[in-house]
């Protein structure tokens, strides 16, 4: 007779209500963290709104980009994006370039001044988060770092 092995412990799947509660907690925590980091990142002397900063970051990442593509990426209506880009242009943070193959199309490109503004804001935001992370134990920071791939997976498309 062979000794019996204990059945593998199974973890019950969370109920829909549990998942909904966890999702709500995660959404709120991420939203509050994002809002706070964004507030800390914007310099007191920077005359730029969060929506302009977001558009500027998208232009840096995806540029040169059309107004329509930028509006779609930022999920705002084209007239709103036109106002945002006009202000960014007035501040010297972006330039409009006419498309050489279709003169009716203009593409936005970040300027060195715009790139410097984003770099300053990122540095301030990172410093805020680093200061907060310094309050954690090594194990707590390790747990957060271990969760990063899971958070990234939430953003993956199906």
C-alpha positions in Angstrom: 0.0 0.0 0.0 1.4 3.4 -0.9 0.9 6.3 1.3 -1.7 8.7 0.0 -0.7 12.2 -0.9 -2.8 15.0 0.3 -4.9 16.6 -2.4 -3.4 19.8 -3.8 -4.9 22.8 -2.1 -7.0 24.7 -4.5 -7.8 28.3 -4.1 -11.4 29.1 -4.8 -12.0 31.6 -7.6 -13.1 35.0 -6.5 -16.8 35.8 -6.9 -18.0 38.5 -9.3 -18.7 40.7 -6.3 -15.1 40.2 -5.0 -13.6 41.0 -8.4 -15.8 44.1 -8.7 -14.6 45.2 -5.3 -11.0 44.6 -6.1 -11.3 46.3 -9.4 -12.9 49.4 -7.7 -10.1 49.5 -5.1 -7.4 49.2 -7.8 -9.0 51.8 -10.0 -9.3 54.3 -7.2 -5.7 53.7 -5.9 -4.2 54.0 -9.4 -6.3 57.1 -10.2 -5.3 58.9 -7.0 -1.7 58.0 -7.4 -1.7 59.2 -11.0 -3.4 62.5 -10.1 -1.0 63.1 -7.2 2.1 62.3 -9.2 0.8 64.6 -12.0 0.2 67.4 -9.5 3.7 67.0 -8.1 5.3 66.9 -11.5 3.8 70.2 -12.8 6.1 73.0 -11.7 4.7 76.0 -10.0 6.1 78.2 -12.7 4.9 76.0 -15.6 2.0 77.5 -17.4 0.7 74.2 -18.6 -2.4 72.2 -17.8 -2.6 68.4 -17.3 -4.4 68.0 -20.7 -1.7 70.0 -22.5 1.0 68.0 -20.8 -0.7 64.7 -21.9 -1.0 66.0 -25.5 2.6 67.1 -25.4 3.7 63.7 -24.2 1.7 62.0 -27.0 3.2 64.3 -29.6 6.7 63.4 -28.3 5.9 59.7 -28.4 3.9 59.5 -31.6 5.0 62.6 -33.5 4.9 64.0 -35.9 1.2 63.4 -35.6 -2.0 64.9 -37.1 -4.5 66.8 -35.0 -7.1 64.1 -35.8 -4.8 61.2 -34.7 -3.8 63.2 -31.6 -7.4 63.8 -30.7 -8.2 60.1 -31.1 -5.2 59.1 -29.0 -6.1 61.5 -26.2 -9.8 60.6 -26.6 -11.0 64.2 -26.9 -13.0 65.9 -29.6 -11.0 67.6 -32.4 -12.1 71.1 -31.5 -10.8 70.6 -28.0 -7.5 69.3 -29.3 -7.2 72.3 -31.7 -7.4 74.6 -28.7 -4.8 72.5 -26.7 -2.4 72.4 -29.6 -2.9 76.1 -30.4 -1.9 76.9 -26.8 1.1 74.5 -27.0 2.2 76.2 -30.2 1.8 79.7 -28.6 4.1 78.5 -25.8 6.7 77.3 -28.3 6.3 73.7 -27.1 5.2 72.3 -30.5 5.4 73.3 -34.1 3.0 72.5 -37.0 4.5 71.0 -40.1 2.7 70.9 -43.4 2.7 67.4 -44.9 4.8 67.5 -48.1 2.5 64.9 -49.8 -0.8 66.6 -48.8 -0.6 70.3 -48.1 -4.0 70.1 -46.4 -2.6 68.0 -43.6 -0.5 69.4 -40.7 1.5 67.3 -38.3 2.5 68.4 -34.8 6.1 68.0 -33.7 7.6 68.6 -30.2 10.2 71.4 -29.9 13.3 71.2 -27.8 11.6 73.5 -25.3 8.6 71.1 -25.2 10.9 68.1 -24.7 12.7 70.0 -21.9 9.4 70.8 -20.2 8.4 67.1 -20.3 11.8 66.0 -18.9 11.5 68.5 -16.0 8.0 67.3 -15.2 9.1 63.6 -15.4 12.0 64.3 -13.1 9.8 66.0 -10.5 7.2 63.2 -10.7 9.8 60.5 -10.4 11.4 62.3 -7.4 8.0 62.5 -5.7 7.4 58.7 -6.2 11.0 57.9 -5.1 10.6 59.9 -1.9 7.4 58.0 -1.2 9.0 54.6 -2.0 11.9 55.4 0.3 9.4 55.2 3.2 8.7 51.5 2.4 10.6 48.5 3.6 12.8 46.6 1.1 10.1 43.8 1.1 7.3 46.3 0.4 9.3 47.8 -2.5 10.0 44.3 -3.9 6.3 43.5 -3.7 5.5 46.6 -5.7 8.1 45.9 -8.3 6.9 42.3 -8.6 3.4 43.6 -9.3 4.5 45.8 -12.2 4.2 43.1 -14.9 0.7 42.4 -13.7 -0.3 46.0 -13.9 1.2 46.2 -17.4 -0.9 43.1 -18.4 -4.0 45.0 -17.4 -3.2 47.4 -20.2 -2.6 44.7 -22.8 -5.2 44.5 -25.6 -7.1 41.3 -26.0 
